[in-house]
C-alpha cells in the first residue's frame, strides 16, 4: 500500500490530530491516516493509486489546519511561522498575567473589593480576556465546525462559563460573587503559558531533524568546462566535478577522482574515527572533509543523497503510530465525553445534594473542565519515540518504526550473520604452505592467475603478494569456473587455483604429505585455497576473515542483556566454529543458505522465542524479514536497505547491542510517561471535583487547574527530552576504545 508523509501546522491538542485523521480518511482513495500531534507529521496510506497532494492539502485546510508540505519540503519546527506563534503566545500570557494579578490582589483588599466587582472593571478587563483567549476560542470554533471535541472546546467552555457569569454579575442579573473576570483572565493566561511551553518542548523533540538538515552545506564549488565557480548546493548536477576543500562539508554523494583526505563521518554513522578516502572511494554528502583537498564526481544529489534518505526515514518513523500508542488512543477517544459527564455530575451533586453554594459548584465545573488533560496521554508515547528515533539517527542508528523499538524489549535471542557483520568481510591470508617449490614463486604464480579475479579470496592472495613485494606476471588463457576456481597460464606454466574438489575434478591428486597441513588449518577455522602447477599440488593458502575489533565486546553486551547469541553463516563448519569460539558465541550454524537462515529463525519463533537478526541486508534479506527485529548493517553509506527494521550506518558490531539498548531505553520512558499522564488525571480530576473539600477543606481554584494542566504536558515532554542525552552503554564503550 502506497503512502505519503506530510507535515501539518496549527494543531493545539491531541484531539486535533484525530480531527485531521478523519478529514484525510474521508478522501476517496485514502485507506487511513496517522497524524502525530507531537511532531506535526502525518502519514497518509492509500488504498490504490496515490491521491494528489493538492487534494490532501485541501482536506487539511478545510479542517482548519495548515498544510506545510511533504516530508521532503516541510519546514522544521523553528521556522518563522512557528517562531511568530511562540511570540504571540508569550505576549498573550504576559498581558493576561499583568491584568489578572492586580485584579486578584484587589479581591483580597476589603476596601478595594467593591472596585474589583464594579461593572467598569469588567468592561475594562474584557478586551484583555478576549485578546488572551482568542486562539483558544478560535480553535474551539474550528473543532466544532468539524464536529470534533478537542481540548480547546473544553477550555473555551470553562472560560466561557466564567466570563458569562461575570457579565451577568456586572449587569446585576447575578450577585457580585459570580464576578469571576480575574479567574477567567488568569485561566486564559495559564492556558496560553501551557501551550507556549508545550510548543517549545515539542519543537525540541525534533532537533535531530534540524541537525541533519544543517549538515547539508548551502553552497558548493564546482568545476565546469575548466572554470571553478561557487553555486548553491541545490544547483549541483549529477556528473558535475565538485571541489571539496579542507574542513568543508561534502555537498553531494559521489566518488573521489583526485586527492586524499580523512573524512569525518561521525555525524552520519556515529563512529568517531575519520576514514581515509582517495581516488575510487565513495563519499557521502554531509560528512566533513579533513585536511586534504578532494575532487569528487557528483553522483547522487538532492533528494537522492544518503542524507536526504536518512531525513525522510526519520521523519516517517517519527510520524508512524506504534502499537503501544493504540492503548492511549482508545482512552483518548472517550476522554472528553467522560470528563464532561464528570464535570456536570460533580457540579450538580455539590449544588443539589451536598449543599454547596452556586459559586462553588460553578468553580468545580470550571476546574474539572480545565484540569483534565488528554494531551499528556497523547504526548506520552510519540514524544519519547520522536526523541529516541532522532537520537538514534545522531548515533548512526536509523529506526524505521516505533514498533522496532517495542520489539527490542521482548527479544530472547539475537542471530548474527558472520561475514561482514561479526567479521571484517575482507579475507586475509593467514598462512602459506608450499610443497617442493619456493614459497615466493608459489605466491607469484598464484597471484598472477588471480590478478583479474573479483573473488574475495583472490583479493586476499593479491594483497598478500603485494605485502611480500611480489609483482606477478600477467596471466594468459584465463578460465573461471564459478564458485570453484580458475585456470590460467602464468610464466609459461599451467596454474590451477581453487578448492580441493576443483583440483580433484581436474585430475590433481592431494598427496598424503599435504594432509597434515590441510587438517591443521581446517581445524583452525581457515578456508583453504589450493594451488596446482603443471598438474601437481604445490601449495595452499590459509585464508581467514578476521573478527571486527569490537565483536567480542558486542557479544558480551548482548549476553549481559540476557539474550542468547547465535552465529550463522554459509561457510563450512570449522570456520564458523572458530569464529564463534573467538567471539564468545556458544551456538552456531554453518553451511546455511539465505533461506536456511530464515528457517532457523522461524524454528526459534515457533518455540516461543523473539529473535533479532543482524546481517548485511542483501544476502540476508530473507532472514531479516523473518526476524521479529531485523537489523541491517549499512556499512556507513548504504541506507537503501529496505528489509531492516533498524539500519546501522556504521559497521561496528557494538551498534547491534546499542540499537537494542536504545529501544529498551525509549520504551522505559514511554511507560514512565504513561504512568505520570494517568497519575495526573487520576489525582487531579477528583481533586478538582472537591473530594477533599468535606474532609480537609481543600478546594482547587480554576486558575490553579489551568496551571496544573499546563504542567502536565510539559512534564511528559520534558521527561522525553531527557533521551536527547542518552547514549547506549555499548556505544559509550565504543567511544572509549576509539572504534
C-alpha positions as CSV (number, residue, x, y, z in Angstrom):
1,X,0.0,0.0,0.0
2,X,1.4,3.4,-1.0
3,X,1.7,6.2,1.4
4,X,3.0,9.8,1.7
5,X,4.4,11.6,4.7
6,X,3.3,15.2,5.2
7,X,3.7,17.9,7.8
8,X,0.7,19.8,9.3
9,X,0.6,23.0,11.4
10,X,-1.9,24.7,13.6
11,X,-2.8,21.7,15.9
12,X,-3.4,22.8,19.5
13,X,-4.1,19.4,21.2
14,X,-4.1,15.7,20.7
15,X,-7.7,15.7,19.6
16,X,-6.8,18.0,16.7
17,X,-4.9,15.1,15.2
18,X,-8.0,12.9,15.4
19,X,-10.0,15.6,13.5
20,X,-7.4,15.7,10.8
21,X,-7.3,11.9,10.5
22,X,-11.0,11.9,9.9
23,X,-10.7,14.6,7.3
24,X,-8.0,12.8,5.4
25,X,-9.7,9.3,5.7
26,X,-12.8,10.8,4.1
27,X,-10.9,11.4,0.8
28,X,-11.6,8.8,-1.9
29,X,-8.6,6.6,-2.3
30,X,-7.3,7.1,1.3
31,X,-7.3,3.9,3.3
32,X,-6.2,5.5,6.6
33,X,-4.2,8.3,8.1
34,X,-1.9,8.6,11.1
35,X,-1.4,12.1,12.5
36,X,1.2,12.7,15.2
37,X,0.4,15.8,17.3
38,X,3.9,15.7,18.9
39,X,5.7,16.2,15.6
40,X,3.1,17.5,13.3
41,X,3.8,14.6,10.9
42,X,1.1,12.7,9.2
43,X,1.3,9.5,7.2
44,X,-1.5,9.0,4.6
45,X,-2.0,5.5,3.4
46,X,-3.6,4.9,0.0
47,X,-5.9,2.0,-0.9
48,X,-4.8,2.2,-4.5
49,X,-3.3,4.9,-6.7
50,X,-1.8,7.8,-4.7
51,X,-4.2,10.7,-4.0
52,X,-2.9,14.0,-5.4
53,X,-1.0,16.2,-2.9
54,X,-3.3,19.1,-3.8
55,X,-6.3,17.1,-2.6
56,X,-4.6,16.2,0.6
57,X,-3.6,19.8,1.3
58,X,-7.2,21.0,0.6
59,X,-8.6,18.4,3.0
60,X,-6.2,19.6,5.8
61,X,-7.0,23.2,5.2
62,X,-10.8,22.6,5.1
63,X,-10.4,21.0,8.5
64,X,-8.9,24.4,9.7
65,X,-5.2,23.4,9.8
66,X,-2.1,24.3,7.8
67,X,-0.6,22.0,5.2
68,X,3.2,22.6,5.4
69,X,4.4,20.2,2.7
70,X,5.7,16.7,2.2
71,X,8.5,15.1,4.2
72,X,11.0,16.4,1.6
73,X,10.0,20.1,1.7
74,X,8.2,20.7,5.0
75,X,9.9,23.3,7.2
76,X,11.3,22.3,10.6
77,X,9.9,23.4,13.9
78,X,11.9,26.6,14.2
79,X,10.6,28.2,11.0
80,X,9.4,31.8,11.0
81,X,5.7,30.9,11.4
82,X,6.3,28.8,14.5
83,X,8.6,31.5,16.0
84,X,5.8,34.1,15.4
85,X,3.3,31.7,17.1
86,X,5.5,31.3,20.1
87,X,6.0,35.0,20.4
88,X,2.2,35.5,20.2
89,X,1.5,33.0,23.0
90,X,4.2,34.6,25.2
91,X,2.8,38.1,24.7
92,X,-0.8,36.9,25.5
93,X,0.4,35.1,28.7
94,X,2.3,38.2,29.9
95,X,-0.7,40.5,29.1
96,X,-3.1,38.2,30.9
97,X,-0.9,37.9,34.0
98,X,-0.3,41.7,34.1
99,X,-4.0,42.3,34.4
100,X,-5.2,39.3,36.3
101,X,-2.7,39.7,39.2
102,X,-3.7,43.2,40.2
103,X,-7.4,42.2,40.0
104,X,-6.8,39.2,42.2
105,X,-4.9,41.4,44.7
106,X,-7.9,43.8,44.8
107,X,-10.1,40.8,45.7
108,X,-8.2,40.3,49.0
109,X,-8.3,44.0,50.0
110,X,-11.7,44.7,51.7
111,X,-11.6,48.4,50.8
112,X,-11.0,47.7,47.2
113,X,-13.2,44.6,46.7
114,X,-16.1,46.7,45.5
115,X,-13.9,48.3,42.9
116,X,-12.8,44.9,41.6
117,X,-16.5,43.9,41.4
118,X,-17.6,47.0,39.6
119,X,-19.0,46.8,36.0
120,X,-16.4,49.3,34.9
121,X,-13.6,47.0,35.9
122,X,-15.3,44.2,34.0
123,X,-15.7,46.3,30.8
124,X,-12.0,47.4,31.1
125,X,-10.8,43.8,31.6
126,X,-13.0,42.2,28.9
127,X,-10.8,43.3,25.9
128,X,-7.8,41.8,27.7
129,X,-9.6,38.5,28.2
130,X,-10.7,38.4,24.6
131,X,-7.1,39.1,23.4
132,X,-5.6,36.4,25.6
133,X,-8.2,33.7,25.0
134,X,-8.8,34.4,21.2
135,X,-6.7,31.5,19.9
136,X,-8.4,29.0,22.2
137,X,-11.9,30.2,21.2
138,X,-10.8,30.1,17.5
139,X,-9.6,26.5,18.0
140,X,-12.9,25.6,19.6
141,X,-15.0,27.0,16.8
142,X,-12.8,25.2,14.2
143,X,-13.2,22.0,16.1
144,X,-17.0,22.2,16.4
145,X,-17.2,23.1,12.8
146,X,-15.5,19.8,12.1
147,X,-17.7,18.0,14.6
148,X,-14.8,17.3,16.9
149,X,-14.4,17.6,20.6
150,X,-11.0,18.9,21.3
151,X,-9.4,20.3,24.5
152,X,-9.9,23.8,23.0
153,X,-13.6,23.1,23.3
154,X,-13.2,22.2,26.9
155,X,-11.1,25.2,27.7
156,X,-13.4,27.5,25.9
157,X,-16.4,26.1,27.8
158,X,-14.6,26.6,31.1
159,X,-13.5,30.1,30.4
160,X,-16.9,30.9,28.7
161,X,-18.8,29.9,31.8
162,X,-16.6,32.2,33.9
163,X,-16.8,35.2,31.6
164,X,-20.6,34.8,31.1
165,X,-21.2,34.6,34.8
166,X,-19.0,37.7,35.2
167,X,-21.1,39.5,32.6
168,X,-24.3,38.6,34.3
169,X,-22.9,39.7,37.6
170,X,-21.8,43.0,36.1
171,X,-25.3,43.7,34.7
172,X,-27.0,42.8,38.0
173,X,-28.6,39.6,36.8
174,X,-26.4,37.5,39.3
175,X,-24.9,38.6,42.6
176,X,-21.4,40.0,42.6
177,X,-20.0,36.8,44.0
178,X,-20.2,35.5,40.4
179,X,-17.8,38.2,39.2
180,X,-15.0,35.8,38.0
181,X,-13.4,38.0,35.4
182,X,-9.9,37.8,37.1
183,X,-10.3,34.0,37.2
184,X,-11.2,33.9,33.5
185,X,-8.2,36.0,32.6
186,X,-5.8,34.1,34.8
187,X,-7.1,30.9,33.4
188,X,-6.6,32.0,29.8
189,X,-3.1,33.2,30.7
190,X,-2.1,29.9,32.2
191,X,-3.6,28.0,29.3
192,X,-1.5,30.2,26.9
193,X,1.5,29.6,29.1
194,X,0.9,25.8,28.8
195,X,0.6,26.0,25.0
196,X,3.7,28.1,24.8
197,X,5.8,25.7,26.9
198,X,4.4,22.7,25.2
199,X,5.1,24.0,21.8
200,X,8.7,24.9,22.7
201,X,9.2,21.5,24.2
202,X,7.7,19.7,21.3
203,X,9.9,21.7,19.0
204,X,13.0,20.4,20.8
205,X,11.9,16.8,20.2
206,X,12.9,17.2,16.6
207,X,16.2,18.9,16.9
208,X,17.7,15.8,15.4
209,X,15.9,16.5,12.1
210,X,17.2,20.1,12.2
211,X,20.8,18.9,12.9
212,X,20.6,16.5,10.0
213,X,19.2,19.2,7.7
214,X,22.0,21.6,8.9
215,X,24.6,19.0,7.7
216,X,23.8,19.9,4.1
217,X,26.0,22.8,3.0
218,X,24.4,25.8,1.4
219,X,27.0,26.1,-1.4
220,X,29.4,24.0,-3.4
221,X,32.5,24.7,-5.5
222,X,32.1,23.1,-9.0
223,X,34.4,22.9,-12.0
224,X,32.5,23.2,-15.3
225,X,34.4,23.5,-18.6
226,X,37.6,24.0,-16.6
227,X,36.1,27.0,-14.8
228,X,35.8,26.9,-11.0
229,X,32.7,28.6,-9.5
230,X,30.7,28.6,-6.3
231,X,27.0,27.7,-6.8
232,X,24.1,26.9,-4.4
233,X,24.4,23.3,-3.3
234,X,20.9,22.6,-4.8
235,X,22.3,23.7,-8.2
236,X,24.9,20.9,-8.4
237,X,24.0,18.4,-11.2
238,X,24.8,14.7,-11.4
239,X,28.1,14.3,-13.2
240,X,29.5,17.7,-12.0
241,X,33.0,17.8,-10.7
242,X,33.0,19.2,-7.1
243,X,36.0,20.6,-5.3
244,X,35.9,20.0,-1.5
245,X,38.4,22.0,0.5
246,X,39.7,21.0,3.9
247,X,37.1,21.5,6.6
248,X,34.2,21.7,4.2
249,X,31.1,19.5,4.2
250,X,30.6,17.4,1.2
251,X,27.5,18.7,-0.7
252,X,26.8,15.5,-2.7
253,X,27.2,11.7,-2.7
254,X,29.9,10.7,-5.2
255,X,33.3,9.2,-6.0
256,X,36.7,10.7,-5.3
257,X,38.5,11.2,-8.6
258,X,41.5,13.1,-7.2
259,X,43.1,13.8,-3.8
260,X,43.3,12.1,-0.5
261,X,41.9,13.0,2.9
262,X,40.5,11.7,6.2
263,X,36.7,12.2,6.1
264,X,34.7,12.6,9.4
265,X,31.6,10.5,9.1
266,X,30.6,10.7,12.7
267,X,27.6,12.9,12.1
268,X,26.1,10.1,10.0
269,X,27.5,6.9,11.3
270,X,28.2,7.8,14.9
271,X,31.7,6.4,14.6
272,X,34.3,9.0,15.8
273,X,37.4,7.9,13.8
274,X,37.7,9.6,10.4
275,X,38.1,7.3,7.5
276,X,40.7,7.6,4.7
277,X,39.3,8.4,1.3
278,X,41.2,8.5,-2.0
279,X,40.6,8.0,-5.8
280,X,37.9,5.5,-6.4
281,X,36.4,5.7,-2.9
282,X,32.8,6.7,-2.4
283,X,32.0,9.7,-0.2
284,X,28.7,10.8,1.4
285,X,27.1,14.3,1.4
286,X,27.1,15.9,4.9
287,X,30.3,14.4,6.0
288,X,33.3,16.7,6.8
289,X,36.5,16.7,4.7
290,X,39.7,16.6,6.8
291,X,42.9,18.3,5.9
292,X,43.2,17.2,2.2
293,X,41.8,18.6,-1.0
294,X,39.3,16.3,-2.7
295,X,37.9,16.3,-6.2
296,X,34.6,14.4,-6.3
297,X,32.3,13.3,-9.2
298,X,28.7,14.1,-8.1
299,X,26.5,11.0,-8.5
300,X,23.6,11.4,-6.1
301,X,22.2,14.9,-5.5
302,X,19.2,16.5,-3.8
303,X,16.6,14.1,-2.5
304,X,18.6,11.1,-3.8
305,X,21.5,11.6,-1.4
306,X,22.1,9.3,1.6
307,X,21.5,12.3,3.9
308,X,18.1,13.1,2.3
309,X,17.1,9.5,2.6
310,X,18.0,9.5,6.3
311,X,15.9,12.6,6.9
312,X,12.9,11.1,5.1
313,X,13.3,7.8,7.0
314,X,13.5,9.6,10.4
315,X,10.5,11.8,9.6
316,X,8.4,8.9,8.6
317,X,9.4,6.8,11.6
318,X,8.6,9.7,13.9
319,X,5.2,10.1,12.4
320,X,4.1,6.4,12.5
321,X,1.9,5.3,15.3
322,X,3.3,2.1,17.0
323,X,1.1,-0.5,18.7
324,X,1.9,0.9,22.2
325,X,0.1,4.1,21.2
326,X,-3.1,2.4,20.5
327,X,-3.9,1.8,24.2
328,X,-3.7,5.6,24.9
329,X,-5.6,6.3,21.7
330,X,-8.6,4.2,22.8
331,X,-8.7,6.1,26.1
332,X,-8.4,9.5,24.4
333,X,-11.5,8.8,22.2
334,X,-13.6,8.6,25.3
335,X,-11.7,11.0,27.5
336,X,-13.5,14.3,26.7
337,X,-17.1,12.9,26.8
338,X,-16.2,11.2,30.1
339,X,-14.7,14.4,31.6
340,X,-17.8,16.4,30.5
341,X,-20.0,13.9,32.3
342,X,-17.9,14.0,35.4
343,X,-17.8,17.9,35.4
344,X,-21.6,18.2,35.1
345,X,-22.3,15.4,37.6
346,X,-19.9,16.8,40.2
347,X,-21.2,20.3,39.8
348,X,-24.8,19.2,40.1
349,X,-24.1,16.9,43.0
350,X,-22.5,19.7,45.0
351,X,-25.3,22.1,44.4
352,X,-28.3,19.8,44.7
353,X,-27.1,17.1,47.1
354,X,-24.1,18.3,49.1
355,X,-25.2,21.8,50.0
356,X,-22.5,23.6,48.0
357,X,-23.0,27.2,47.0
358,X,-23.8,28.1,43.5
359,X,-20.4,29.8,43.0
360,X,-18.6,26.7,44.5
361,X,-20.5,24.4,42.2
362,X,-19.7,26.6,39.2
363,X,-16.0,26.6,40.2
364,X,-16.0,22.8,40.4
365,X,-17.4,22.7,36.9
366,X,-14.8,25.0,35.5
367,X,-11.9,23.4,37.4
368,X,-12.7,19.9,36.1
369,X,-13.1,21.1,32.5
370,X,-9.7,22.8,32.6
371,X,-7.6,20.4,34.7
372,X,-8.4,17.2,32.7
373,X,-5.7,16.7,30.0
374,X,-5.7,14.0,27.4
375,X,-2.7,15.8,25.8
376,X,-0.4,14.3,28.4
377,X,-1.7,10.9,27.4
378,X,-1.4,11.6,23.8
379,X,2.1,13.0,24.1
380,X,3.5,10.2,26.3
381,X,4.3,7.8,23.5
382,X,5.1,10.0,20.4
383,X,7.4,12.4,22.2
384,X,9.5,9.6,23.6
385,X,9.6,7.9,20.3
386,X,10.4,11.1,18.4
387,X,13.3,12.0,20.6
388,X,14.5,8.4,20.7
389,X,14.4,7.9,17.0
390,X,16.1,11.3,16.5
391,X,18.8,10.4,19.0
392,X,19.3,7.1,17.2
393,X,19.8,9.0,13.9
394,X,22.5,11.1,15.6
395,X,24.2,7.9,16.7
396,X,24.1,6.2,13.3
397,X,21.1,4.0,14.3
398,X,18.2,4.5,11.9
399,X,15.0,3.2,13.3
400,X,12.3,2.7,10.7
401,X,9.3,2.5,13.0
402,X,8.3,2.7,16.7
403,X,7.3,-0.9,16.5
404,X,11.0,-1.8,16.1
405,X,11.8,-0.1,19.4
406,X,8.9,-2.0,21.0
407,X,10.4,-5.3,19.8
408,X,13.7,-4.6,21.5
409,X,12.4,-5.3,25.0
410,X,10.7,-8.6,24.0
411,X,13.7,-10.3,22.5
412,X,15.1,-13.6,23.7
413,X,17.8,-14.2,21.1
414,X,20.0,-12.4,18.6
415,X,21.2,-14.3,15.5
416,X,24.2,-12.7,13.8
417,X,25.5,-13.3,10.3
418,X,29.2,-14.0,10.2
419,X,30.8,-12.5,7.1
420,X,30.8,-8.7,7.2
421,X,28.8,-8.4,10.4
422,X,30.9,-10.0,13.2
423,X,33.9,-10.4,10.9
424,X,35.6,-7.8,8.6
425,X,34.2,-9.3,5.4
426,X,37.6,-8.9,3.9
427,X,39.5,-12.2,4.0
428,X,43.2,-12.2,4.7
429,X,45.9,-14.8,4.1
430,X,46.9,-16.2,7.5
431,X,49.4,-18.8,6.3
432,X,51.1,-20.2,3.1
433,X,52.1,-23.8,2.7
434,X,54.5,-24.8,-0.2
435,X,55.3,-28.3,-1.3
436,X,58.5,-28.8,-3.3
437,X,58.5,-25.2,-4.6
438,X,59.9,-21.9,-3.4
439,X,57.3,-20.1,-1.4
440,X,57.7,-16.8,-3.1
441,X,57.4,-18.5,-6.5
442,X,54.2,-20.1,-5.4
443,X,52.8,-16.8,-4.3
444,X,53.9,-15.1,-7.6
445,X,52.2,-17.8,-9.8
446,X,49.0,-17.8,-7.7
447,X,48.8,-14.1,-7.7
448,X,49.3,-13.9,-11.5
449,X,46.5,-16.4,-12.0
450,X,44.2,-14.4,-9.6
451,X,45.1,-10.9,-10.9
452,X,41.8,-10.4,-12.8
453,X,39.5,-12.3,-10.4
454,X,37.0,-10.4,-8.3
455,X,36.6,-13.2,-5.7
456,X,37.3,-12.1,-2.1
457,X,39.9,-14.9,-1.8
458,X,41.7,-13.6,-4.9
459,X,41.9,-10.2,-3.3
460,X,43.4,-11.7,-0.2
461,X,46.1,-13.5,-2.2
462,X,46.9,-10.4,-4.3
463,X,47.2,-8.3,-1.1
464,X,49.5,-10.9,0.4
465,X,51.6,-10.8,-2.7
466,X,51.9,-7.1,-2.6
467,X,52.8,-7.2,1.1
468,X,55.6,-9.7,0.1
469,X,56.9,-7.3,-2.6
470,X,55.9,-9.6,-5.5
471,X,54.8,-8.2,-8.9
472,X,53.1,-11.2,-10.6
473,X,53.4,-11.9,-14.3
474,X,50.3,-11.4,-16.3
475,X,48.0,-14.4,-16.9
476,X,47.0,-15.8,-20.2
477,X,44.1,-18.0,-21.2
478,X,42.3,-17.3,-18.0
479,X,39.2,-19.5,-17.5
480,X,36.9,-19.1,-14.4
481,X,34.8,-21.9,-13.0
482,X,32.1,-20.2,-11.0
483,X,32.4,-20.9,-7.3
484,X,35.2,-23.5,-7.8
485,X,38.4,-21.9,-9.1
486,X,40.3,-20.6,-12.1
487,X,42.8,-21.9,-14.7
488,X,45.4,-19.8,-16.3
489,X,48.9,-19.8,-17.9
490,X,51.4,-17.8,-15.9
491,X,55.1,-17.5,-16.9
492,X,54.6,-20.4,-19.3
493,X,53.2,-22.7,-16.6
494,X,49.6,-24.0,-16.1
495,X,48.2,-22.9,-12.8
496,X,45.0,-24.0,-11.1
497,X,43.8,-22.1,-8.1
498,X,40.7,-23.2,-6.2
499,X,39.0,-25.6,-3.9
500,X,40.1,-29.2,-3.2
501,X,37.1,-30.6,-5.2
502,X,38.1,-28.3,-8.1
503,X,41.6,-29.7,-8.2
504,X,40.4,-33.3,-8.0
505,X,38.0,-32.7,-10.9
506,X,41.0,-31.6,-12.9
507,X,43.0,-34.7,-12.1
508,X,45.2,-33.2,-9.4
509,X,45.9,-35.6,-6.6
510,X,46.2,-34.5,-3.0
511,X,49.3,-36.2,-1.6
512,X,49.4,-37.6,1.9
513,X,52.3,-35.3,2.7
514,X,49.9,-32.3,2.4
515,X,47.1,-33.8,4.6
516,X,48.7,-32.7,7.9
517,X,48.8,-29.1,6.9
518,X,45.3,-29.3,5.4
519,X,43.9,-30.8,8.6
520,X,45.7,-28.3,10.9
521,X,44.5,-25.2,9.0
522,X,41.0,-26.6,8.6
523,X,40.7,-27.3,12.3
524,X,42.0,-23.7,13.0
525,X,38.9,-22.4,11.1
526,X,40.7,-21.2,8.0
527,X,39.3,-21.6,4.5
528,X,41.8,-23.3,2.1
529,X,42.7,-22.3,-1.4
530,X,44.8,-24.9,-3.2
531,X,47.4,-24.2,-6.0
532,X,48.4,-26.8,-8.6
533,X,51.2,-26.1,-11.1
534,X,51.5,-28.2,-14.2
535,X,49.1,-30.8,-12.8
536,X,50.8,-31.2,-9.4
537,X,49.7,-29.7,-6.0
538,X,52.4,-27.3,-5.0
539,X,50.8,-25.4,-2.1
540,X,47.8,-23.8,-0.4
541,X,46.8,-20.5,1.2
542,X,45.0,-20.5,4.5
543,X,42.5,-17.6,4.4
544,X,40.7,-16.2,7.4
545,X,38.1,-13.5,7.8
546,X,39.3,-11.7,11.0
547,X,36.8,-10.6,13.7
548,X,35.9,-6.9,13.8
549,X,37.6,-5.1,16.6
550,X,34.5,-4.9,18.9
551,X,33.0,-8.2,18.0
552,X,33.7,-9.9,21.4
553,X,32.5,-6.8,23.3
554,X,29.3,-6.8,21.3
555,X,28.6,-10.4,22.1
556,X,29.4,-9.8,25.8
557,X,27.0,-6.8,25.8
558,X,24.2,-8.9,24.3
559,X,24.8,-11.7,26.9
560,X,24.6,-9.1,29.7
561,X,21.1,-8.2,28.5
562,X,20.1,-11.8,29.0
563,X,20.0,-12.6,25.2
564,X,21.1,-15.8,23.6
565,X,23.6,-15.1,20.8
566,X,23.7,-17.4,17.7
567,X,26.1,-17.2,14.9
568,X,25.0,-18.3,11.4
569,X,27.0,-18.5,8.1
570,X,27.1,-20.1,4.8
571,X,30.8,-21.1,5.4
572,X,32.0,-24.5,6.5
573,X,31.7,-25.9,10.0
574,X,35.3,-25.5,11.1
575,X,35.5,-21.8,10.0
576,X,32.2,-20.9,11.7
577,X,33.1,-22.8,14.9
578,X,36.4,-21.0,15.1
579,X,34.8,-17.6,14.7
580,X,32.1,-18.4,17.3
581,X,34.7,-19.5,19.8
582,X,36.8,-16.4,19.3
583,X,33.8,-14.1,19.7
584,X,32.4,-16.0,22.7
585,X,29.3,-17.3,20.9
586,X,28.0,-20.6,22.2
587,X,25.7,-21.8,19.4
588,X,26.4,-21.6,15.7
589,X,25.1,-22.9,12.4
590,X,27.2,-23.4,9.3
591,X,26.6,-24.1,5.6
592,X,23.4,-22.0,5.8
593,X,21.9,-20.6,2.6
594,X,19.8,-17.5,2.9
595,X,16.5,-19.5,3.1
596,X,18.1,-21.8,5.8
597,X,18.8,-18.7,8.0
598,X,15.2,-17.7,7.8
599,X,14.1,-21.3,8.6
600,X,16.4,-21.3,11.7
601,X,14.7,-18.1,12.9
602,X,11.2,-19.5,12.2
603,X,12.1,-22.6,14.3
604,X,13.1,-20.4,17.2
605,X,9.9,-18.4,16.9
606,X,7.7,-21.5,16.8
607,X,9.2,-22.4,20.2
608,X,8.1,-19.0,21.6
609,X,11.3,-17.1,21.0
610,X,11.5,-13.4,19.9
611,X,14.5,-13.2,17.6
612,X,16.6,-10.3,16.2
613,X,18.7,-10.9,13.2
614,X,21.7,-8.8,12.3
615,X,23.2,-9.0,8.8
616,X,24.3,-7.1,5.7
617,X,20.7,-6.6,4.5
618,X,21.3,-8.0,1.0
619,X,22.0,-11.8,1.0
620,X,20.4,-11.9,4.5
621,X,17.2,-10.2,3.4
622,X,15.0,-13.3,3.9
623,X,16.3,-13.7,7.5
624,X,16.0,-10.0,8.3
625,X,12.4,-10.1,7.0
626,X,11.6,-13.2,9.1
627,X,13.0,-11.9,12.3
628,X,11.0,-10.1,14.9
629,X,13.6,-7.3,14.7
630,X,15.7,-7.1,11.6
631,X,19.0,-5.1,12.0
632,X,20.8,-4.3,8.7
633,X,24.4,-3.3,8.8
634,X,24.6,-0.4,6.4
635,X,28.4,-0.1,6.3
636,X,28.3,3.7,6.6
637,X,26.8,4.6,3.2
638,X,24.1,2.2,2.1
639,X,20.7,3.3,3.5
640,X,18.8,1.8,0.6
641,X,18.4,-1.4,2.6
642,X,14.6,-1.9,2.6
643,X,14.3,-5.1,4.7
644,X,15.8,-4.0,8.0
645,X,13.6,-2.5,10.8
646,X,16.8,-0.8,12.1
647,X,19.7,0.2,9.9
648,X,23.2,0.7,11.4
649,X,25.1,3.2,9.3
650,X,28.4,2.1,10.8
651,X,30.0,-1.3,10.7
652,X,30.9,-1.6,14.4
653,X,29.2,-4.7,15.9
654,X,28.6,-2.7,19.1
655,X,25.9,-1.0,17.1
656,X,23.8,-4.2,17.5
657,X,23.5,-4.1,21.3
658,X,23.5,-0.3,21.1
659,X,20.3,-0.4,19.0
660,X,18.6,-2.8,21.4
661,X,19.7,-0.7,24.4
662,X,18.3,2.4,22.7
663,X,15.0,0.7,22.1
664,X,14.7,-0.5,25.6
665,X,15.5,3.0,27.0
666,X,12.8,4.5,24.8
667,X,10.2,2.0,25.9
668,X,11.1,2.6,29.6
669,X,10.5,6.3,29.0
670,X,7.2,5.6,27.2
671,X,6.0,3.6,30.2
672,X,7.1,6.3,32.7
673,X,5.3,9.0,30.6
674,X,2.1,6.9,30.5
675,X,2.3,6.4,34.3
676,X,2.6,10.1,35.0
677,X,-0.1,11.0,32.5
678,X,-2.5,8.6,34.1
679,X,-1.5,9.5,37.6
680,X,-2.0,13.2,36.8
681,X,-5.6,12.8,35.6
682,X,-6.5,10.2,38.3
683,X,-5.2,12.5,41.0
684,X,-6.3,16.0,39.9
685,X,-9.7,15.3,38.4
686,X,-11.1,14.1,41.7
687,X,-9.3,16.9,43.5
688,X,-10.9,19.4,41.2
689,X,-14.3,17.7,41.8
690,X,-13.8,18.6,45.5
691,X,-13.4,15.1,47.1
692,X,-11.1,16.6,49.7
693,X,-13.4,19.6,50.5
694,X,-15.6,17.8,53.1
695,X,-12.7,16.2,55.0
696,X,-9.9,18.7,54.6
697,X,-11.5,21.9,53.4
698,X,-9.2,21.8,50.3
699,X,-10.6,23.4,47.1
700,X,-9.0,23.6,43.7
701,X,-9.4,27.0,42.1
702,X,-9.9,27.1,38.3
703,X,-6.8,29.2,37.7
704,X,-4.7,26.7,39.6
705,X,-6.3,24.0,37.5
706,X,-5.2,25.8,34.4
707,X,-1.6,26.0,35.7
708,X,-1.7,22.3,36.6
709,X,-2.9,21.4,33.1
710,X,0.0,23.4,31.6
711,X,2.4,21.5,33.9
712,X,1.2,18.0,32.9
713,X,2.0,18.1,29.2
714,X,5.3,20.0,29.8
715,X,6.3,17.3,32.3
716,X,5.7,14.5,29.9
717,X,7.6,16.2,27.1
718,X,10.4,17.2,29.5
719,X,10.8,13.6,30.5
720,X,11.0,12.6,26.9
721,X,13.6,15.2,26.2
722,X,16.0,13.5,28.6
723,X,16.5,10.9,25.9
724,X,18.4,13.5,23.9
725,X,21.4,13.0,26.2
726,X,21.1,9.2,26.2
727,X,23.9,7.1,24.8
728,X,23.6,3.3,24.9
729,X,26.3,1.8,27.2
730,X,27.6,-0.2,24.3
731,X,28.3,2.9,22.2
732,X,29.9,4.7,25.2
733,X,32.3,1.7,25.3
734,X,33.0,2.1,21.6
735,X,33.7,5.8,22.1
736,X,36.2,5.0,24.9
737,X,38.0,2.4,22.8
738,X,38.1,4.8,19.8
739,X,36.5,2.2,17.5
